[in-house]
Amino acid sequence: MLLVALVIPLHGPAGIFGLSCELSARLATEELNAAGGVLDREVRLVVVDGGGEPRQVADEVAGLVALGAVDAVVGWHNSAVRQALAPRIAHRVPYIYTAQYEGGEETPGVFLTGETDVQQLAPAMRLLAGATGARRWCTVGSDYVWPRVTARTARRFAGECRGRVVDEVFVPLDTEEFGPVLRRVEASGADAVLMLLLGDDAVRFNRAFTAAGLHQRCIRLSTHMDENLLLATGAEASEGLWAAAGYFDSLMTSESLSFGHRYARRFGAEAPVAGSLGESCFEGILLLGALAEGRGSLAVSAPPGPDETISYEGPRGALRLRGNHLEQRLYLARADALDFEITAQL
């Protein structure tokens, strides 16, 4: 038996897509087991709530690792949890982090399937500047590591697009009232908002933004907006909303269509859509299998060979690990009511 801790948010602002993360990982596990498992071992998931305080989540997962109760860790959770967890487990078991994040993670034993800011934010801002004329950006983000670091990166990228960031506003997680933030956006004269809000916070902001009429003068760009968040936002609050990601449910490739069909057949019409955030956990389980089979072991102490190539095929296509990050295609999409229309490959 190969036991994998699946660390995903089951409550808090990111809890909105916890179920899609779990179902996607479960489908990947079932398909791996049907093909013989990993290293001839059946894969089983041990679900851990990653929506709590970072230190508490790290304590729980590190305890499972110390007891030998899990052989690997996979999951989507915010960067504050990753930073608390990685130093405690990455030298002991493989740790596959699937979230889109700010970049720069180099802890040995950590492998990352998610998109990074450098990969997607610069080309997305450049395309939007050319298509819409947006030059004056206002960053609105949750107050933790990912939005803070990404905001610094966005300042540079805005300048490269002949624009600038005119204001930055950070709010606590679980913010309910966005009135003061919207007044800052309006006063800044921004014509574009870089939205770096987590889960339900993004939903509430989108609704308040549109109710205030700011959608008539500002576009919004998010690198953390999937179909579940779009559905919660509502069609009336999605006008002028753009997203960048490595996967959308509307992606019309043979690999993504096949995944969508298998997901729907397995979990039914009432299941939440996978979305890029949930689907990332499918990728995480596949990468774990590819790492183990490619190296013949789950040991993280063994250095990669000079000619080592870790690759696999999944819903995002044929992917390869370069260093500790997964190489993948990225897309820019425009919200069209309750779906995303992919407009460009980044």
C-alpha positions as CSV (number, residue, x, y, z in Angstrom):
1,M,0.0,0.0,0.0
2,L,1.2,3.5,-0.9
3,L,-0.4,6.1,1.4
4,V,-0.6,9.7,0.1
5,A,-1.6,12.6,2.3
6,L,-3.9,14.8,0.1
7,V,-3.7,18.2,1.7
8,I,-6.6,20.4,0.4
9,P,-8.7,23.2,1.8
10,L,-12.0,21.8,3.3
11,H,-13.0,25.1,5.0
12,G,-12.1,28.7,4.9
13,P,-12.1,30.9,1.8
14,A,-10.5,28.3,-0.4
15,G,-12.9,25.5,0.8
16,I,-15.1,26.3,-2.2
17,F,-12.9,24.1,-4.4
18,G,-11.8,21.5,-1.9
19,L,-14.3,18.9,-3.2
20,S,-13.1,19.3,-6.8
21,C,-9.5,18.8,-5.6
22,E,-10.5,15.6,-3.7
23,L,-12.6,14.2,-6.6
24,S,-9.8,14.9,-9.1
25,A,-7.2,13.3,-7.0
26,R,-9.5,10.3,-6.4
27,L,-10.0,9.8,-10.1
28,A,-6.2,9.9,-10.7
29,T,-5.7,7.4,-7.9
30,E,-8.4,5.0,-9.2
31,E,-6.9,5.1,-12.7
32,L,-3.4,4.5,-11.5
33,N,-4.6,1.6,-9.4
34,A,-6.4,0.1,-12.4
35,A,-3.2,0.2,-14.3
36,G,-1.2,-1.6,-11.6
37,G,-0.6,1.1,-9.0
38,V,2.7,2.8,-8.3
39,L,5.8,0.5,-7.9
40,D,3.3,-2.4,-7.8
41,R,1.6,-0.8,-4.7
42,E,-2.0,0.2,-4.5
43,V,-2.4,4.0,-3.9
44,R,-4.7,5.2,-1.1
45,L,-5.5,8.8,-0.2
46,V,-5.4,10.2,3.4
47,V,-7.3,13.5,3.2
48,V,-6.0,16.3,5.4
49,D,-7.7,19.7,5.7
50,G,-5.2,22.3,4.5
51,G,-7.5,25.2,5.1
52,G,-6.4,25.9,8.7
53,E,-3.6,27.9,10.2
54,P,-0.3,27.1,8.4
55,R,1.5,25.8,11.5
56,Q,-1.4,23.6,12.5
57,V,-1.6,22.0,9.1
58,A,2.2,21.5,9.1
59,D,2.0,19.9,12.5
60,E,-0.6,17.4,11.4
61,V,1.0,16.4,8.1
62,A,4.5,16.3,9.7
63,G,3.1,14.0,12.4
64,L,1.7,11.6,9.8
65,V,5.1,11.5,8.1
66,A,7.0,11.0,11.3
67,L,4.7,8.1,12.2
68,G,5.2,6.5,8.8
69,A,1.5,6.8,8.2
70,V,2.0,8.4,4.8
71,D,4.6,7.8,2.1
72,A,4.1,11.1,0.1
73,V,2.3,14.4,0.3
74,V,0.3,15.9,-2.6
75,G,-2.1,18.8,-2.7
76,W,-3.4,22.3,-3.3
77,H,-3.2,24.7,-0.4
78,N,-2.0,28.3,0.0
79,S,1.7,29.3,-0.1
80,A,1.8,30.1,3.7
81,V,0.9,26.4,4.3
82,R,3.6,25.3,1.9
83,Q,6.2,27.5,3.5
84,A,5.4,26.0,6.9
85,L,5.3,22.5,5.7
86,A,8.1,22.1,3.2
87,P,11.1,22.4,5.7
88,R,9.5,19.7,7.9
89,I,8.8,17.0,5.4
90,A,10.4,17.5,2.0
91,H,13.7,15.8,3.1
92,R,11.7,12.7,4.2
93,V,9.0,12.1,1.6
94,P,8.1,13.5,-1.8
95,Y,6.0,16.6,-1.5
96,I,4.1,17.6,-4.7
97,Y,2.6,21.1,-4.5
98,T,-0.1,21.7,-7.2
99,A,-1.2,25.3,-6.7
100,Q,-0.5,28.2,-8.9
101,Y,2.0,30.2,-6.9
102,E,4.5,33.0,-6.7
103,G,7.5,31.0,-7.8
104,G,10.9,30.5,-6.3
105,E,10.4,27.3,-4.3
106,E,13.7,25.3,-4.4
107,T,13.5,23.1,-1.3
108,P,14.9,19.6,-2.2
109,G,12.1,17.1,-2.3
110,V,9.4,19.6,-3.3
111,F,8.0,19.2,-6.8
112,L,5.5,21.8,-8.3
113,T,2.9,21.2,-10.9
114,G,1.3,24.7,-10.7
115,E,1.7,27.8,-12.9
116,T,4.1,30.5,-11.7
117,D,3.8,34.3,-12.0
118,V,6.8,34.7,-14.4
119,Q,5.2,32.1,-16.7
120,Q,1.7,33.5,-16.9
121,L,1.5,37.0,-15.5
122,A,3.9,38.9,-17.8
123,P,2.4,37.6,-21.1
124,A,-1.2,37.9,-19.8
125,M,-0.6,41.6,-18.8
126,R,1.1,42.2,-22.2
127,L,-1.8,40.7,-24.2
128,L,-4.4,42.6,-22.2
129,A,-2.5,45.9,-22.5
130,G,-2.5,45.4,-26.3
131,A,-6.1,44.3,-26.6
132,T,-7.8,46.7,-24.2
133,G,-5.3,49.5,-23.8
134,A,-5.0,48.9,-20.0
135,R,-2.0,50.8,-18.6
136,R,-2.9,51.8,-15.0
137,W,-3.1,48.7,-12.8
138,C,-4.3,48.4,-9.2
139,T,-3.5,45.2,-7.3
140,V,-6.1,43.9,-4.9
141,G,-4.9,40.9,-2.9
142,S,-5.3,38.8,0.1
143,D,-2.7,39.6,2.8
144,Y,-0.2,36.7,2.7
145,V,2.8,35.5,0.8
146,W,1.5,34.7,-2.7
147,P,-0.3,38.1,-3.3
148,R,2.5,40.1,-1.7
149,V,5.3,38.5,-3.8
150,T,3.2,38.6,-7.0
151,A,2.4,42.2,-6.5
152,R,6.1,43.0,-6.6
153,T,6.5,41.0,-9.7
154,A,3.5,42.8,-11.3
155,R,5.1,46.2,-10.8
156,R,8.0,45.1,-13.1
157,F,5.7,43.5,-15.6
158,A,3.4,46.6,-15.8
159,G,6.4,48.7,-16.6
160,E,7.4,46.4,-19.4
161,C,3.9,46.8,-20.9
162,R,4.4,50.6,-20.8
163,G,2.1,50.9,-17.8
164,R,2.4,51.1,-14.1
165,V,0.8,49.9,-10.9
166,V,-0.9,52.9,-9.4
167,D,-2.0,51.4,-6.1
168,E,-1.9,48.1,-4.1
169,V,-4.5,47.1,-1.5
170,F,-4.2,44.0,0.7
171,V,-7.0,42.6,2.8
172,P,-7.2,39.9,5.5
173,L,-8.5,36.5,4.4
174,D,-12.3,36.1,4.8
175,T,-12.9,39.8,4.1
176,E,-16.6,40.5,3.9
177,E,-16.8,44.3,3.2
178,F,-14.9,45.6,0.1
179,G,-16.3,49.2,0.2
180,P,-13.0,50.8,1.3
181,V,-11.1,48.8,-1.3
182,L,-13.4,49.8,-4.1
183,R,-13.0,53.5,-3.2
184,R,-9.2,53.0,-3.4
185,V,-9.6,51.4,-6.8
186,E,-11.8,54.3,-8.1
187,A,-9.6,57.0,-6.6
188,S,-6.5,55.5,-8.2
189,G,-7.8,56.0,-11.7
190,A,-7.0,52.4,-12.6
191,D,-8.3,50.9,-15.8
192,A,-7.2,47.4,-14.8
193,V,-7.3,45.4,-11.6
194,L,-4.9,42.5,-10.8
195,M,-7.0,40.4,-8.6
196,L,-5.0,38.2,-6.2
197,L,-7.8,37.2,-3.8
198,L,-8.3,33.7,-2.4
199,G,-11.4,31.7,-3.1
200,D,-14.6,33.1,-1.6
201,D,-12.9,36.5,-1.1
202,A,-12.6,36.8,-4.9
203,V,-16.3,36.0,-5.3
204,R,-17.4,38.7,-2.8
205,F,-15.0,41.2,-4.5
206,N,-16.4,40.4,-8.0
207,R,-19.9,41.0,-6.8
208,A,-19.1,44.2,-5.0
209,F,-16.9,45.5,-7.9
210,T,-19.8,45.1,-10.4
211,A,-22.4,46.5,-8.0
212,A,-20.3,49.6,-7.7
213,G,-20.2,49.9,-11.5
214,L,-16.4,49.6,-11.7
215,H,-16.6,46.9,-14.4
216,Q,-17.6,49.7,-16.8
217,R,-14.1,51.3,-16.5
218,C,-11.8,48.5,-15.3
219,I,-11.0,45.1,-16.5
220,R,-10.0,42.4,-14.0
221,L,-7.2,39.8,-14.3
222,S,-6.9,36.8,-12.0
223,T,-4.4,34.0,-11.9
224,H,-6.6,32.2,-9.4
225,M,-10.0,32.0,-10.9
226,D,-11.6,28.7,-11.9
227,E,-15.1,27.7,-13.1
228,N,-16.2,27.0,-9.5
229,L,-15.4,30.6,-8.5
230,L,-16.9,31.9,-11.7
231,L,-20.2,30.1,-11.0
232,A,-20.3,31.5,-7.5
233,T,-19.5,35.0,-8.8
234,G,-22.5,34.8,-11.1
235,A,-23.0,35.9,-14.8
236,E,-24.0,39.4,-13.8
237,A,-20.6,40.0,-12.1
238,S,-18.3,38.4,-14.7
239,E,-18.2,41.1,-17.3
240,G,-14.6,42.3,-18.0
241,L,-13.1,39.4,-16.0
242,W,-10.1,37.6,-17.4
243,A,-8.1,34.6,-16.1
244,A,-4.8,32.9,-16.8
245,A,-4.2,29.2,-16.1
246,G,-2.8,26.0,-17.5
247,Y,-6.2,24.4,-17.6
248,F,-9.8,25.4,-18.2
249,D,-12.8,23.1,-18.5
250,S,-13.5,24.7,-21.9
251,L,-10.0,23.6,-23.2
252,M,-10.8,21.7,-26.4
253,T,-7.9,19.3,-26.6
254,S,-8.3,15.5,-26.8
255,E,-6.6,15.1,-23.4
256,S,-8.8,17.7,-21.6
257,L,-12.0,16.4,-23.3
258,S,-11.2,12.8,-22.3
259,F,-10.5,13.9,-18.7
260,G,-13.8,15.9,-18.5
261,H,-15.7,12.9,-19.9
262,R,-14.1,10.5,-17.3
263,Y,-14.7,12.9,-14.5
264,A,-18.3,13.4,-15.3
265,R,-18.9,9.7,-15.8
266,R,-17.3,8.8,-12.5
267,F,-18.9,11.5,-10.3
268,G,-22.1,12.5,-12.1
269,A,-23.7,15.7,-13.1
270,E,-24.1,17.0,-9.5
271,A,-20.3,17.0,-8.9
272,P,-18.5,20.4,-8.9
273,V,-16.6,21.1,-12.1
274,A,-13.0,20.2,-11.9
275,G,-11.6,23.6,-12.9
276,S,-7.9,24.4,-13.0
277,L,-7.5,24.3,-9.2
278,G,-9.2,20.9,-8.7
279,E,-7.7,19.4,-11.8
280,S,-4.2,20.3,-10.5
281,C,-4.6,17.6,-7.9
282,F,-5.1,15.1,-10.7
283,E,-1.8,16.3,-12.1
284,G,-0.1,16.0,-8.7
285,I,-1.0,12.3,-8.4
286,L,0.1,11.6,-11.9
287,L,3.4,13.3,-11.3
288,L,3.9,11.3,-8.1
289,G,3.5,8.1,-10.1
290,A,5.8,9.3,-12.8
291,L,8.5,10.3,-10.3
292,A,8.3,6.9,-8.5
293,E,8.3,4.9,-11.7
294,G,11.0,7.0,-13.3
295,R,13.4,6.7,-10.4
296,G,12.3,3.3,-9.2
297,S,11.8,4.6,-5.7
298,L,10.0,7.2,-3.6
299,A,13.3,8.1,-1.8
300,V,13.9,11.8,-1.9
301,S,17.6,11.4,-1.0
302,A,18.6,9.9,-4.3
303,P,19.7,12.7,-6.7
304,P,18.3,12.7,-10.2
305,G,20.5,11.2,-12.8
306,P,22.2,13.4,-15.5
307,D,19.9,12.1,-18.2
308,E,16.8,11.7,-16.1
309,T,13.5,12.7,-17.8
310,I,10.3,12.6,-15.8
311,S,7.3,13.0,-18.0
312,Y,3.7,11.9,-18.4
313,E,0.6,12.6,-20.3
314,G,-2.5,14.1,-18.5
315,P,-5.4,16.5,-19.1
316,R,-2.9,19.3,-19.8
317,G,-1.2,17.3,-22.4
318,A,2.3,15.8,-22.5
319,L,4.2,17.4,-19.6
320,R,7.8,17.2,-18.4
321,L,9.5,18.0,-15.2
322,R,12.3,20.6,-15.6
323,G,14.2,20.9,-12.3
324,N,11.4,20.7,-9.8
325,H,8.8,22.5,-11.9
326,L,6.4,21.0,-14.4
327,E,6.6,22.6,-17.9
328,Q,3.1,23.2,-19.4
329,R,1.1,25.3,-21.8
330,L,-0.7,28.3,-20.4
331,Y,-3.8,30.1,-21.6
332,L,-5.6,33.5,-21.3
333,A,-9.4,33.3,-21.0
334,R,-12.2,35.8,-20.9
335,A,-15.3,35.1,-18.7
336,D,-18.4,34.6,-20.8
337,A,-21.3,34.5,-18.4
338,L,-20.6,31.3,-16.4
339,D,-17.9,29.8,-18.6
340,F,-14.4,30.8,-19.8
341,E,-13.6,31.4,-23.5
342,I,-10.0,30.8,-24.2
343,T,-8.6,33.6,-26.3
344,A,-4.8,32.9,-26.5
345,Q,-2.1,30.6,-25.5
346,L,0.5,32.4,-23.5
